[in-house]
Amino acid sequence: MNLLIILYLVGFARTLLIIAVIYYGIKLFSKYVLPLLVDKGLKNMQQKMQDQQRQDQRSSRPDGEVTIENNKRNSKSSSQNQGDYVDFEEVD
């Protein structure tokens, strides 16, 4: 009988210890590691945006230059462009 009680208490203490280790592990991870990961991700995203902005500024055309870009479409679809059909029901 005493052996069962001791085994039960040891199992209970082990469970509490595991829960405490997981709790403090998550607490330390969210306090120290997570901010570093978020900061690194934000810096990476900011660098990509700056690179994209620089690339857009380099590819800009000088003032006064005119270019015409045509979109190639099916001639059938553009000739039959009559609008959209709207199905409706009467309300009594």
MOPAC internal coordinates of N, CA, C and O (Angstrom, degrees):
PM7 1SCF
backbone

  N    0.0000 0     0.00 0     0.00 0    0    0    0
  C    1.4503 1     0.00 0     0.00 0    1    0    0
  C    1.5352 1   110.88 1     0.00 0    2    1    0
  O    1.2310 1   121.06 1   133.13 1    3    2    1
  N    1.3168 1   115.58 1   -46.87 1    3    2    1
  C    1.4481 1   119.68 1   179.64 1    5    3    2
  C    1.5299 1   110.85 1   -64.04 1    6    5    3
  O    1.2310 1   120.59 1   145.25 1    7    6    5
  N    1.3313 1   116.48 1   -34.75 1    7    6    5
  C    1.4538 1   121.58 1   179.83 1    9    7    6
  C    1.5238 1   110.77 1   -63.62 1   10    9    7
  O    1.2310 1   120.24 1   139.81 1   11   10    9
  N    1.3310 1   117.15 1   -40.19 1   11   10    9
  C    1.4616 1   121.05 1   177.76 1   13   11   10
  C    1.5192 1   111.39 1   -63.88 1   14   13   11
  O    1.2310 1   120.06 1   139.41 1   15   14   13
  N    1.3064 1   117.49 1   -40.59 1   15   14   13
  C    1.4661 1   121.54 1   179.60 1   17   15   14
  C    1.5206 1   110.15 1   -66.51 1   18   17   15
  O    1.2310 1   120.55 1   137.81 1   19   18   17
  N    1.3242 1   116.56 1   -42.19 1   19   18   17
  C    1.4674 1   120.28 1   179.46 1   21   19   18
  C    1.5278 1   110.17 1   -64.92 1   22   21   19
  O    1.2310 1   120.10 1   135.84 1   23   22   21
  N    1.3267 1   117.41 1   -44.16 1   23   22   21
  C    1.4630 1   120.77 1   178.37 1   25   23   22
  C    1.5259 1   111.32 1   -62.93 1   26   25   23
  O    1.2310 1   120.39 1   141.38 1   27   26   25
  N    1.3103 1   116.86 1   -38.62 1   27   26   25
  C    1.4540 1   121.17 1   178.33 1   29   27   26
  C    1.5284 1   110.55 1   -64.71 1   30   29   27
  O    1.2310 1   120.07 1   135.86 1   31   30   29
  N    1.3177 1   117.46 1   -44.14 1   31   30   29
  C    1.4611 1   121.18 1  -179.76 1   33   31   30
  C    1.5318 1   111.38 1   -67.29 1   34   33   31
  O    1.2310 1   120.03 1   142.04 1   35   34   33
  N    1.3248 1   117.55 1   -37.96 1   35   34   33
  C    1.4570 1   120.74 1   178.25 1   37   35   34
  C    1.5281 1   109.63 1   -65.02 1   38   37   35
  O    1.2310 1   120.34 1   136.48 1   39   38   37
  N    1.3125 1   116.95 1   -43.52 1   39   38   37
  C    1.4749 1   120.71 1   177.44 1   41   39   38
  C    1.5145 1   111.77 1   -62.92 1   42   41   39
  O    1.2310 1   120.93 1   139.51 1   43   42   41
  N    1.3334 1   115.83 1   -40.49 1   43   42   41
  C    1.4608 1   120.44 1   178.94 1   45   43   42
  C    1.5277 1   111.04 1   -65.39 1   46   45   43
  O    1.2310 1   120.75 1   136.88 1   47   46   45
  N    1.3413 1   116.18 1   -43.12 1   47   46   45
  C    1.4662 1   120.51 1   179.27 1   49   47   46
  C    1.5278 1   110.25 1   -64.97 1   50   49   47
  O    1.2310 1   120.45 1   139.93 1   51   50   49
  N    1.3192 1   116.74 1   -40.07 1   51   50   49
  C    1.4651 1   120.22 1   178.12 1   53   51   50
  C    1.5265 1   110.72 1   -63.14 1   54   53   51
  O    1.2310 1   120.02 1   138.93 1   55   54   53
  N    1.3139 1   117.57 1   -41.07 1   55   54   53
  C    1.4643 1   121.69 1   178.32 1   57   55   54
  C    1.5272 1   110.81 1   -63.44 1   58   57   55
  O    1.2310 1   120.73 1   136.64 1   59   58   57
  N    1.3394 1   116.22 1   -43.36 1   59   58   57
  C    1.4602 1   119.68 1   177.47 1   61   59   58
  C    1.5273 1   111.24 1   -63.09 1   62   61   59
  O    1.2310 1   120.15 1   140.11 1   63   62   61
  N    1.3284 1   117.31 1   -39.89 1   63   62   61
  C    1.4516 1   121.36 1   178.83 1   65   63   62
  C    1.5349 1   110.80 1   -63.81 1   66   65   63
  O    1.2310 1   120.21 1   137.34 1   67   66   65
  N    1.3108 1   117.21 1   -42.66 1   67   66   65
  C    1.4738 1   121.13 1   178.53 1   69   67   66
  C    1.5174 1   110.31 1   -63.22 1   70   69   67
  O    1.2310 1   120.08 1   136.28 1   71   70   69
  N    1.3249 1   117.45 1   -43.72 1   71   70   69
  C    1.4681 1   121.28 1   179.45 1   73   71   70
  C    1.5262 1   110.18 1   -62.89 1   74   73   71
  O    1.2310 1   120.01 1   138.22 1   75   74   73
  N    1.3497 1   117.58 1   -41.78 1   75   74   73
  C    1.4658 1   121.24 1   179.96 1   77   75   74
  C    1.5267 1   110.80 1   -65.46 1   78   77   75
  O    1.2310 1   120.16 1   137.86 1   79   78   77
  N    1.3364 1   117.30 1   -42.14 1   79   78   77
  C    1.4695 1   120.52 1   179.03 1   81   79   78
  C    1.5242 1   110.59 1   -63.17 1   82   81   79
  O    1.2310 1   119.85 1   136.75 1   83   82   81
  N    1.3214 1   117.90 1   -43.25 1   83   82   81
  C    1.4686 1   121.28 1   178.67 1   85   83   82
  C    1.5285 1   110.38 1   -64.43 1   86   85   83
  O    1.2310 1   120.03 1   136.60 1   87   86   85
  N    1.3224 1   117.55 1   -43.40 1   87   86   85
  C    1.4584 1   121.80 1  -179.53 1   89   87   86
  C    1.5233 1   111.22 1   -60.64 1   90   89   87
  O    1.2310 1   120.81 1   128.98 1   91   90   89
  N    1.3384 1   116.06 1   -51.02 1   91   90   89
  C    1.4624 1   119.04 1  -178.28 1   93   91   90
  C    1.5272 1   111.84 1   -70.85 1   94   93   91
  O    1.2310 1   120.29 1   150.33 1   95   94   93
  N    1.3199 1   117.06 1   -29.67 1   95   94   93
  C    1.4606 1   119.74 1   175.19 1   97   95   94
  C    1.5197 1   111.31 1   -63.99 1   98   97   95
  O    1.2310 1   120.38 1   134.45 1   99   98   97
  N    1.3236 1   116.87 1   -45.55 1   99   98   97
  C    1.4644 1   121.06 1   177.81 1  101   99   98
  C    1.5205 1   110.46 1   -65.51 1  102  101   99
  O    1.2310 1   120.57 1   141.10 1  103  102  101
  N    1.3210 1   116.51 1   -38.90 1  103  102  101
  C    1.4686 1   120.77 1   179.70 1  105  103  102
  C    1.5312 1   110.94 1   -62.89 1  106  105  103
  O    1.2310 1   120.12 1   133.86 1  107  106  105
  N    1.3306 1   117.38 1   -46.14 1  107  106  105
  C    1.4590 1   121.12 1   178.97 1  109  107  106
  C    1.5265 1   111.50 1   -67.02 1  110  109  107
  O    1.2310 1   120.61 1   140.05 1  111  110  109
  N    1.3383 1   116.45 1   -39.95 1  111  110  109
  C    1.4635 1   120.57 1   178.81 1  113  111  110
  C    1.5213 1   110.70 1   -61.42 1  114  113  111
  O    1.2310 1   120.44 1   134.36 1  115  114  113
  N    1.3362 1   116.77 1   -45.64 1  115  114  113
  C    1.4672 1   119.42 1  -178.26 1  117  115  114
  C    1.5277 1   112.16 1   -71.57 1  118  117  115
  O    1.2310 1   120.17 1   157.38 1  119  118  117
  N    1.3315 1   117.28 1   -22.62 1  119  118  117
  C    1.4593 1   120.00 1  -178.58 1  121  119  118
  C    1.5240 1   112.22 1   -85.39 1  122  121  119
  O    1.2310 1   119.81 1   142.75 1  123  122  121
  N    1.3235 1   117.98 1   -37.25 1  123  122  121
  C    1.4646 1   120.44 1  -173.15 1  125  123  122
  C    1.5256 1   113.89 1  -111.09 1  126  125  123
  O    1.2310 1   119.55 1   134.00 1  127  126  125
  N    1.3212 1   118.46 1   -46.00 1  127  126  125
  C    1.4648 1   121.54 1  -172.53 1  129  127  126
  C    1.5276 1   111.42 1   -83.55 1  130  129  127
  O    1.2310 1   119.59 1   136.20 1  131  130  129
  N    1.2994 1   118.39 1   -43.80 1  131  130  129
  C    1.4609 1   121.60 1  -177.01 1  133  131  130
  C    1.5247 1   113.08 1   -60.10 1  134  133  131
  O    1.2310 1   118.53 1   135.70 1  135  134  133
  N    1.3403 1   120.40 1   -44.30 1  135  134  133
  C    1.4737 1   119.04 1   176.62 1  137  135  134
  C    1.5283 1   113.17 1   -61.40 1  138  137  135
  O    1.2310 1   120.28 1   145.17 1  139  138  137
  N    1.3271 1   117.07 1   -34.83 1  139  138  137
  C    1.4652 1   119.77 1   177.41 1  141  139  138
  C    1.5300 1   111.08 1   -65.00 1  142  141  139
  O    1.2310 1   120.84 1   137.81 1  143  142  141
  N    1.3306 1   116.01 1   -42.19 1  143  142  141
  C    1.4584 1   119.79 1   179.23 1  145  143  142
  C    1.5273 1   111.92 1   -65.71 1  146  145  143
  O    1.2310 1   120.68 1   137.93 1  147  146  145
  N    1.3219 1   116.30 1   -42.07 1  147  146  145
  C    1.4648 1   120.58 1   179.28 1  149  147  146
  C    1.5226 1   110.08 1   -65.95 1  150  149  147
  O    1.2310 1   120.13 1   137.90 1  151  150  149
  N    1.3204 1   117.36 1   -42.10 1  151  150  149
  C    1.4646 1   121.55 1   179.34 1  153  151  150
  C    1.5265 1   110.86 1   -62.54 1  154  153  151
  O    1.2310 1   120.75 1   136.74 1  155  154  153
  N    1.3192 1   116.18 1   -43.26 1  155  154  153
  C    1.4629 1   120.16 1   178.82 1  157  155  154
  C    1.5312 1   110.56 1   -63.90 1  158  157  155
  O    1.2310 1   120.13 1   138.31 1  159  158  157
  N    1.3257 1   117.35 1   -41.69 1  159  158  157
  C    1.4628 1   121.19 1   178.23 1  161  159  158
  C    1.5137 1   112.01 1   -63.72 1  162  161  159
  O    1.2310 1   120.19 1   138.29 1  163  162  161
  N    1.3303 1   117.24 1   -41.71 1  163  162  161
  C    1.4640 1   120.51 1   179.21 1  165  163  162
  C    1.5238 1   111.55 1   -66.22 1  166  165  163
  O    1.2310 1   120.37 1   139.25 1  167  166  165
  N    1.3303 1   116.90 1   -40.75 1  167  166  165
  C    1.4641 1   119.68 1   178.50 1  169  167  166
  C    1.5222 1   110.97 1   -65.01 1  170  169  167
  O    1.2310 1   120.63 1   140.28 1  171  170  169
  N    1.3311 1   116.39 1   -39.72 1  171  170  169
  C    1.4585 1   120.77 1   178.01 1  173  171  170
  C    1.5300 1   110.64 1   -62.85 1  174  173  171
  O    1.2310 1   120.41 1   135.60 1  175  174  173
  N    1.3262 1   116.83 1   -44.40 1  175  174  173
  C    1.4644 1   121.12 1   179.62 1  177  175  174
  C    1.5276 1   110.52 1   -65.53 1  178  177  175
  O    1.2310 1   120.17 1   139.81 1  179  178  177
  N    1.3221 1   117.28 1   -40.19 1  179  178  177
  C    1.4616 1   121.31 1   179.40 1  181  179  178
  C    1.5270 1   110.02 1   -64.36 1  182  181  179
  O    1.2310 1   119.99 1   139.30 1  183  182  181
  N    1.3297 1   117.62 1   -40.70 1  183  182  181
  C    1.4552 1   121.37 1   179.11 1  185  183  182
  C    1.5285 1   110.89 1   -64.32 1  186  185  183
  O    1.2310 1   120.41 1   139.43 1  187  186  185
  N    1.3307 1   116.83 1   -40.57 1  187  186  185
  C    1.4671 1   120.14 1   178.04 1  189  187  186
  C    1.5268 1   111.02 1   -63.43 1  190  189  187
  O    1.2310 1   120.67 1   138.83 1  191  190  189
  N    1.3306 1   116.32 1   -41.17 1  191  190  189
  C    1.4642 1   119.60 1   179.36 1  193  191  190
  C    1.5275 1   110.94 1   -65.35 1  194  193  191
  O    1.2310 1   120.08 1   139.33 1  195  194  193
  N    1.3313 1   117.45 1   -40.67 1  195  194  193
  C    1.4638 1   120.57 1   178.35 1  197  195  194
  C    1.5232 1   110.86 1   -65.49 1  198  197  195
  O    1.2310 1   120.06 1   139.04 1  199  198  197
  N    1.3240 1   117.50 1   -40.96 1  199  198  197
  C    1.4682 1   120.41 1   177.21 1  201  199  198
  C    1.5201 1   111.28 1   -62.28 1  202  201  199
  O    1.2310 1   120.78 1   137.87 1  203  202  201
  N    1.3265 1   116.11 1   -42.13 1  203  202  201
  C    1.4655 1   120.27 1   179.43 1  205  203  202
  C    1.5309 1   110.38 1   -65.21 1  206  205  203
  O    1.2310 1   120.00 1   139.55 1  207  206  205
  N    1.3309 1   117.61 1   -40.45 1  207  206  205
  C    1.4590 1   120.85 1   179.71 1  209  207  206
  C    1.5309 1   110.39 1   -65.91 1  210  209  207
  O    1.2310 1   120.18 1   138.69 1  211  210  209
  N    1.3203 1   117.25 1   -41.31 1  211  210  209
  C    1.4671 1   119.82 1   177.01 1  213  211  210
  C    1.5137 1   111.49 1   -62.92 1  214  213  211
  O    1.2310 1   120.43 1   140.48 1  215  214  213
  N    1.3210 1   116.78 1   -39.52 1  215  214  213
  C    1.4633 1   120.94 1   179.99 1  217  215  214
  C    1.5326 1   110.02 1   -66.30 1  218  217  215
  O    1.2310 1   120.00 1   140.20 1  219  218  217
  N    1.3140 1   117.60 1   -39.80 1  219  218  217
  C    1.4656 1   120.67 1   178.19 1  221  219  218
  C    1.5204 1   110.81 1   -65.92 1  222  221  219
  O    1.2310 1   119.85 1   142.93 1  223  222  221
  N    1.3206 1   117.89 1   -37.07 1  223  222  221
  C    1.4605 1   120.56 1  -179.96 1  225  223  222
  C    1.5250 1   110.89 1   -69.82 1  226  225  223
  O    1.2310 1   119.82 1   145.45 1  227  226  225
  N    1.3170 1   117.95 1   -34.55 1  227  226  225
  C    1.4640 1   120.97 1   179.51 1  229  227  226
  C    1.5218 1   111.77 1   -69.66 1  230  229  227
  O    1.2310 1   120.56 1   145.28 1  231  230  229
  N    1.3354 1   116.53 1   -34.72 1  231  230  229
  C    1.4529 1   119.51 1  -175.67 1  233  231  230
  C    1.5292 1   112.79 1   -86.62 1  234  233  231
  O    1.2310 1   119.65 1  -176.10 1  235  234  233
  N    1.3368 1   118.28 1     3.90 1  235  234  233
  C    1.4589 1   119.62 1   179.95 1  237  235  234
  C    1.5264 1   109.80 1   -71.29 1  238  237  235
  O    1.2310 1   120.73 1   -33.20 1  239  238  237
  N    1.2975 1   116.21 1   146.80 1  239  238  237
  C    1.4599 1   122.57 1  -177.23 1  241  239  238
  C    1.5255 1   110.21 1   -86.34 1  242  241  239
  O    1.2310 1   120.17 1   -28.64 1  243  242  241
  N    1.2921 1   117.27 1   151.36 1  243  242  241
  C    1.4663 1   119.36 1   176.24 1  245  243  242
  C    1.5353 1   110.87 1   -67.65 1  246  245  243
  O    1.2310 1   121.14 1   -22.60 1  247  246  245
  N    1.3233 1   115.42 1   157.40 1  247  246  245
  C    1.4656 1   120.66 1  -178.80 1  249  247  246
  C    1.5137 1   110.50 1   -62.45 1  250  249  247
  O    1.2310 1   120.48 1   -41.26 1  251  250  249
  N    1.3235 1   116.68 1   138.74 1  251  250  249
  C    1.4562 1   121.97 1   176.20 1  253  251  250
  C    1.5167 1   113.61 1    93.78 1  254  253  251
  O    1.2310 1   119.38 1   166.10 1  255  254  253
  N    1.3151 1   118.78 1   -13.90 1  255  254  253
  C    1.4639 1   120.61 1  -179.79 1  257  255  254
  C    1.5261 1   108.88 1   -83.03 1  258  257  255
  O    1.2310 1   120.93 1   -48.05 1  259  258  257
  N    1.3304 1   115.82 1   131.95 1  259  258  257
  C    1.4575 1   121.14 1  -177.93 1  261  259  258
  C    1.5161 1   108.80 1  -118.10 1  262  261  259
  O    1.2310 1   120.90 1   -50.11 1  263  262  261
  N    1.3217 1   115.89 1   129.89 1  263  262  261
  C    1.4680 1   120.69 1   174.54 1  265  263  262
  C    1.5159 1   108.39 1  -129.40 1  266  265  263
  O    1.2310 1   121.11 1   -33.67 1  267  266  265
  N    1.3172 1   115.49 1   146.33 1  267  266  265
  C    1.4600 1   121.59 1   178.77 1  269  267  266
  C    1.5204 1   107.17 1  -117.34 1  270  269  267
  O    1.2310 1   120.92 1   -56.72 1  271  270  269
  N    1.3186 1   115.84 1   123.28 1  271  270  269
  C    1.4528 1   120.96 1   178.34 1  273  271  270
  C    1.5224 1   107.73 1  -113.83 1  274  273  271
  O    1.2310 1   120.42 1   -58.33 1  275  274  273
  N    1.3265 1   116.80 1   121.67 1  275  274  273
  C    1.4598 1   121.93 1  -179.45 1  277  275  274
  C    1.5200 1   109.90 1   -96.22 1  278  277  275
  O    1.2310 1   121.06 1   -42.16 1  279  278  277
  N    1.3096 1   115.58 1   137.84 1  279  278  277
  C    1.4534 1   120.82 1   173.29 1  281  279  278
  C    1.5184 1   107.54 1   -91.34 1  282  281  279
  O    1.2310 1   120.04 1   -55.14 1  283  282  281
  N    1.3086 1   117.54 1   124.86 1  283  282  281
  C    1.4625 1   121.12 1  -179.81 1  285  283  282
  C    1.5207 1   108.45 1   -82.04 1  286  285  283
  O    1.2310 1   120.82 1   -60.42 1  287  286  285
  N    1.3107 1   116.04 1   119.58 1  287  286  285
  C    1.4639 1   122.07 1   178.95 1  289  287  286
  C    1.5229 1   108.29 1  -127.70 1  290  289  287
  O    1.2310 1   121.22 1   -15.03 1  291  290  289
  N    1.3029 1   115.27 1   164.97 1  291  290  289
  C    1.4668 1   120.32 1   174.33 1  293  291  290
  C    1.5210 1   109.06 1   -68.75 1  294  293  291
  O    1.2310 1   120.21 1   -45.69 1  295  294  293
  N    1.2915 1   117.20 1   134.31 1  295  294  293
  C    1.4578 1   119.69 1   179.19 1  297  295  294
  C    1.5258 1   110.98 1   -68.90 1  298  297  295
  O    1.2310 1   119.91 1   152.91 1  299  298  297
  N    1.3229 1   117.77 1   -27.09 1  299  298  297
  C    1.4656 1   121.15 1   178.47 1  301  299  298
  C    1.5228 1   111.17 1   -66.90 1  302  301  299
  O    1.2310 1   120.43 1   137.10 1  303  302  301
  N    1.3285 1   116.78 1   -42.90 1  303  302  301
  C    1.4535 1   118.98 1  -176.82 1  305  303  302
  C    1.5341 1   111.15 1   -70.02 1  306  305  303
  O    1.2310 1   119.82 1   145.78 1  307  306  305
  N    1.3410 1   117.94 1   -34.22 1  307  306  305
  C    1.4556 1   119.52 1  -179.32 1  309  307  306
  C    1.5256 1   111.53 1   -75.92 1  310  309  307
  O    1.2310 1   119.83 1   150.49 1  311  310  309
  N    1.3383 1   117.93 1   -29.51 1  311  310  309
  C    1.4593 1   119.75 1   179.91 1  313  311  310
  C    1.5235 1   111.76 1   -78.19 1  314  313  311
  O    1.2310 1   120.05 1   157.23 1  315  314  313
  N    1.3004 1   117.50 1   -22.77 1  315  314  313
  C    1.4635 1   120.84 1  -179.24 1  317  315  314
  C    1.5208 1   111.90 1  -102.55 1  318  317  315
  O    1.2310 1   120.14 1  -157.29 1  319  318  317
  N    1.2902 1   117.34 1    22.71 1  319  318  317
  C    1.4552 1   121.34 1  -179.49 1  321  319  318
  C    1.5301 1   108.53 1   -78.54 1  322  321  319
  O    1.2310 1   120.71 1   -89.46 1  323  322  321
  N    1.3409 1   116.25 1    90.54 1  323  322  321
  C    1.4537 1   121.34 1  -176.26 1  325  323  322
  C    1.5253 1   112.30 1  -108.92 1  326  325  323
  O    1.2310 1   119.41 1  -178.86 1  327  326  325
  N    1.2983 1   118.74 1     1.14 1  327  326  325
  C    1.4554 1   121.11 1  -179.10 1  329  327  326
  C    1.5107 1   110.91 1   108.61 1  330  329  327
  O    1.2310 1   120.90 1    -1.13 1  331  330  329
  N    1.3086 1   115.89 1   178.87 1  331  330  329
  C    1.4565 1   121.63 1  -178.18 1  333  331  330
  C    1.5019 1   110.04 1   -99.96 1  334  333  331
  O    1.2310 1   120.81 1   -33.54 1  335  334  333
  N    1.3485 1   116.06 1   146.46 1  335  334  333
  C    1.4454 1   122.04 1   175.77 1  337  335  334
  C    1.5226 1   108.52 1   -91.95 1  338  337  335
  O    1.2310 1   120.45 1   -51.48 1  339  338  337
  N    1.3168 1   116.74 1   128.52 1  339  338  337
  C    1.4651 1   121.33 1  -179.94 1  341  339  338
  C    1.5088 1   108.57 1  -112.85 1  342  341  339
  O    1.2310 1   120.91 1   -61.51 1  343  342  341
  N    1.3244 1   115.86 1   118.49 1  343  342  341
  C    1.4496 1   121.59 1   178.36 1  345  343  342
  C    1.5234 1   108.03 1   -87.82 1  346  345  343
  O    1.2310 1   120.39 1   -48.33 1  347  346  345
  N    1.3255 1   116.87 1   131.67 1  347  346  345
  C    1.4533 1   119.65 1  -179.64 1  349  347  346
  C    1.5084 1   109.33 1  -137.93 1  350  349  347
  O    1.2310 1   121.51 1   -18.76 1  351  350  349
  N    1.3188 1   114.71 1   161.24 1  351  350  349
  C    1.4706 1   121.42 1   177.30 1  353  351  350
  C    1.5212 1   108.29 1  -121.95 1  354  353  351
  O    1.2310 1   121.70 1   -33.84 1  355  354  353
  N    1.3175 1   114.35 1   146.16 1  355  354  353
  C    1.4674 1   118.06 1   178.04 1  357  355  354
  C    1.5039 1   110.05 1   -78.89 1  358  357  355
  O    1.2310 1   120.89 1   -38.17 1  359  358  357
  N    1.3221 1   115.90 1   141.83 1  359  358  357
  C    1.4675 1   121.62 1   179.10 1  361  359  358
  C    1.5017 1   107.32 1  -105.59 1  362  361  359
  O    1.2310 1   120.70 1   -51.43 1  363  362  361
  N    1.3325 1   116.26 1   128.57 1  363  362  361
  C    1.4868 1   120.62 1  -179.96 1  365  363  362
  C    1.4968 1   111.52 1   -80.68 1  366  365  363
  O    1.2310 1   120.10 1   180.00 1  367  366  365

